Amino acid sequence: MKALMYVALILDALCAVLLTAIVLLQSGKSAGLSGAIAGASESFMSKGGSKSWDAKLAKATKWFGLAFVVLTLVSVILTRSVLGQ
């Protein structure tokens, strides 16, 4: 049971680091307006590519967020059962 607790804790920490990285990789919601004001020229192909990349990152954020919450709850339950509290 102790090994399972350590596996859950390691997966939880890894999920937290990946979730933080995914959130930091996303572009801000105001990036489109500042790019238009600054005169950033984007071709048609790069515009669609960035939207699909942002959509993939948004979907990954939801899944990794859910995994983080579930792993945190599982690790708390396992830790309490191992330590006998």
PyRosetta script that sets phi, psi and omega in degrees:
from pyrosetta import init, pose_from_sequence

init()
pose = pose_from_sequence("MKALMYVALILDALCAVLLTAIVLLQSGKSAGLSGAIAGASESFMSKGGSKSWDAKLAKATKWFGLAFVVLTLVSVILTRSVLGQ")
pose.set_psi(1, -33.2)
pose.set_omega(1, -179.4)
pose.set_phi(2, -67.3)
pose.set_psi(2, -37.5)
pose.set_omega(2, 179.3)
pose.set_phi(3, -65.2)
pose.set_psi(3, -38.4)
pose.set_omega(3, 178.0)
pose.set_phi(4, -64.9)
pose.set_psi(4, -36.6)
pose.set_omega(4, 177.6)
pose.set_phi(5, -63.9)
pose.set_psi(5, -43.2)
pose.set_omega(5, -179.8)
pose.set_phi(6, -66.6)
pose.set_psi(6, -38.1)
pose.set_omega(6, 177.7)
pose.set_phi(7, -63.7)
pose.set_psi(7, -43.6)
pose.set_omega(7, 179.4)
pose.set_phi(8, -64.3)
pose.set_psi(8, -40.0)
pose.set_omega(8, 179.4)
pose.set_phi(9, -67.1)
pose.set_psi(9, -40.0)
pose.set_omega(9, 179.0)
pose.set_phi(10, -67.0)
pose.set_psi(10, -43.2)
pose.set_omega(10, 177.8)
pose.set_phi(11, -64.4)
pose.set_psi(11, -36.5)
pose.set_omega(11, 178.5)
pose.set_phi(12, -64.9)
pose.set_psi(12, -44.4)
pose.set_omega(12, 179.0)
pose.set_phi(13, -65.2)
pose.set_psi(13, -41.3)
pose.set_omega(13, 178.2)
pose.set_phi(14, -64.1)
pose.set_psi(14, -40.6)
pose.set_omega(14, 178.3)
pose.set_phi(15, -65.1)
pose.set_psi(15, -37.9)
pose.set_omega(15, 178.8)
pose.set_phi(16, -64.7)
pose.set_psi(16, -42.0)
pose.set_omega(16, 179.4)
pose.set_phi(17, -66.2)
pose.set_psi(17, -43.9)
pose.set_omega(17, 179.2)
pose.set_phi(18, -65.4)
pose.set_psi(18, -38.6)
pose.set_omega(18, 178.0)
pose.set_phi(19, -63.4)
pose.set_psi(19, -40.9)
pose.set_omega(19, 177.7)
pose.set_phi(20, -64.2)
pose.set_psi(20, -42.2)
pose.set_omega(20, 179.5)
pose.set_phi(21, -65.2)
pose.set_psi(21, -41.1)
pose.set_omega(21, -179.7)
pose.set_phi(22, -65.0)
pose.set_psi(22, -41.5)
pose.set_omega(22, 179.0)
pose.set_phi(23, -64.8)
pose.set_psi(23, -39.6)
pose.set_omega(23, -179.8)
pose.set_phi(24, -71.3)
pose.set_psi(24, -24.6)
pose.set_omega(24, 178.5)
pose.set_phi(25, -76.3)
pose.set_psi(25, -20.0)
pose.set_omega(25, -177.8)
pose.set_phi(26, -71.5)
pose.set_psi(26, 145.6)
pose.set_omega(26, 176.1)
pose.set_phi(27, -81.9)
pose.set_psi(27, 151.5)
pose.set_omega(27, -178.9)
pose.set_phi(28, -70.2)
pose.set_psi(28, 160.8)
pose.set_omega(28, -179.2)
pose.set_phi(29, -69.0)
pose.set_psi(29, -24.7)
pose.set_omega(29, -178.9)
pose.set_phi(30, -93.0)
pose.set_psi(30, 7.1)
pose.set_omega(30, -177.8)
pose.set_phi(31, -64.9)
pose.set_psi(31, -33.3)
pose.set_omega(31, -179.5)
pose.set_phi(32, -66.9)
pose.set_psi(32, -41.5)
pose.set_omega(32, -179.3)
pose.set_phi(33, -70.3)
pose.set_psi(33, -42.5)
pose.set_omega(33, -179.2)
pose.set_phi(34, -69.1)
pose.set_psi(34, -32.3)
pose.set_omega(34, 176.4)
pose.set_phi(35, -67.9)
pose.set_psi(35, -35.5)
pose.set_omega(35, 179.1)
pose.set_phi(36, -70.4)
pose.set_psi(36, -38.2)
pose.set_omega(36, -179.9)
pose.set_phi(37, -71.6)
pose.set_psi(37, -40.8)
pose.set_omega(37, -178.2)
pose.set_phi(38, -74.7)
pose.set_psi(38, -13.3)
pose.set_omega(38, 178.3)
pose.set_phi(39, 86.0)
pose.set_psi(39, 28.2)
pose.set_omega(39, 179.3)
pose.set_phi(40, -70.2)
pose.set_psi(40, 125.4)
pose.set_omega(40, -179.1)
pose.set_phi(41, -96.9)
pose.set_psi(41, 123.9)
pose.set_omega(41, 177.8)
pose.set_phi(42, -121.5)
pose.set_psi(42, 138.1)
pose.set_omega(42, 176.5)
pose.set_phi(43, -78.6)
pose.set_psi(43, 170.1)
pose.set_omega(43, -179.1)
pose.set_phi(44, -63.4)
pose.set_psi(44, -39.5)
pose.set_omega(44, -176.7)
pose.set_phi(45, -70.4)
pose.set_psi(45, -40.2)
pose.set_omega(45, -178.5)
pose.set_phi(46, -70.2)
pose.set_psi(46, -29.6)
pose.set_omega(46, 178.1)
pose.set_phi(47, -63.8)
pose.set_psi(47, -47.1)
pose.set_omega(47, 179.4)
pose.set_phi(48, -67.3)
pose.set_psi(48, -34.7)
pose.set_omega(48, 179.0)
pose.set_phi(49, -66.3)
pose.set_psi(49, -39.5)
pose.set_omega(49, 179.9)
pose.set_phi(50, -70.3)
pose.set_psi(50, -34.8)
pose.set_omega(50, 178.1)
pose.set_phi(51, -66.5)
pose.set_psi(51, -41.2)
pose.set_omega(51, 179.6)
pose.set_phi(52, -69.5)
pose.set_psi(52, -34.9)
pose.set_omega(52, 177.5)
pose.set_phi(53, -65.5)
pose.set_psi(53, -43.6)
pose.set_omega(53, 177.9)
pose.set_phi(54, -65.1)
pose.set_psi(54, -36.5)
pose.set_omega(54, 178.1)
pose.set_phi(55, -66.2)
pose.set_psi(55, -39.2)
pose.set_omega(55, 177.5)
pose.set_phi(56, -66.1)
pose.set_psi(56, -40.6)
pose.set_omega(56, 178.5)
pose.set_phi(57, -66.4)
pose.set_psi(57, -37.4)
pose.set_omega(57, 178.0)
pose.set_phi(58, -65.5)
pose.set_psi(58, -40.5)
pose.set_omega(58, 178.1)
pose.set_phi(59, -67.3)
pose.set_psi(59, -40.6)
pose.set_omega(59, 178.4)
pose.set_phi(60, -64.2)
pose.set_psi(60, -35.5)
pose.set_omega(60, 178.3)
pose.set_phi(61, -62.5)
pose.set_psi(61, -42.8)
pose.set_omega(61, 179.6)
pose.set_phi(62, -63.7)
pose.set_psi(62, -44.5)
pose.set_omega(62, -177.3)
pose.set_phi(63, -69.8)
pose.set_psi(63, -42.6)
pose.set_omega(63, 178.7)
pose.set_phi(64, -70.2)
pose.set_psi(64, -31.5)
pose.set_omega(64, 174.4)
pose.set_phi(65, -64.3)
pose.set_psi(65, -44.0)
pose.set_omega(65, 177.4)
pose.set_phi(66, -64.1)
pose.set_psi(66, -43.3)
pose.set_omega(66, 179.0)
pose.set_phi(67, -63.5)
pose.set_psi(67, -38.3)
pose.set_omega(67, 179.4)
pose.set_phi(68, -64.2)
pose.set_psi(68, -44.1)
pose.set_omega(68, 179.9)
pose.set_phi(69, -64.2)
pose.set_psi(69, -46.0)
pose.set_omega(69, -178.9)
pose.set_phi(70, -64.5)
pose.set_psi(70, -45.2)
pose.set_omega(70, 179.7)
pose.set_phi(71, -65.2)
pose.set_psi(71, -33.9)
pose.set_omega(71, 177.2)
pose.set_phi(72, -65.9)
pose.set_psi(72, -44.4)
pose.set_omega(72, 178.2)
pose.set_phi(73, -64.2)
pose.set_psi(73, -41.8)
pose.set_omega(73, 179.0)
pose.set_phi(74, -64.5)
pose.set_psi(74, -42.5)
pose.set_omega(74, -179.3)
pose.set_phi(75, -67.5)
pose.set_psi(75, -34.3)
pose.set_omega(75, 176.6)
pose.set_phi(76, -66.5)
pose.set_psi(76, -43.8)
pose.set_omega(76, 179.9)
pose.set_phi(77, -64.2)
pose.set_psi(77, -43.9)
pose.set_omega(77, 179.6)
pose.set_phi(78, -66.3)
pose.set_psi(78, -39.4)
pose.set_omega(78, 179.9)
pose.set_phi(79, -65.4)
pose.set_psi(79, -41.7)
pose.set_omega(79, 178.0)
pose.set_phi(80, -65.4)
pose.set_psi(80, -36.9)
pose.set_omega(80, -179.3)
pose.set_phi(81, -73.9)
pose.set_psi(81, -33.6)
pose.set_omega(81, 178.7)
pose.set_phi(82, -73.0)
pose.set_psi(82, -42.3)
pose.set_omega(82, -178.3)
pose.set_phi(83, -81.3)
pose.set_psi(83, -12.0)
pose.set_omega(83, 175.9)
pose.set_phi(84, 76.0)
pose.set_psi(84, 34.0)
pose.set_omega(84, 178.8)
pose.set_phi(85, -100.4)
pose.dump_pdb("model.pdb")
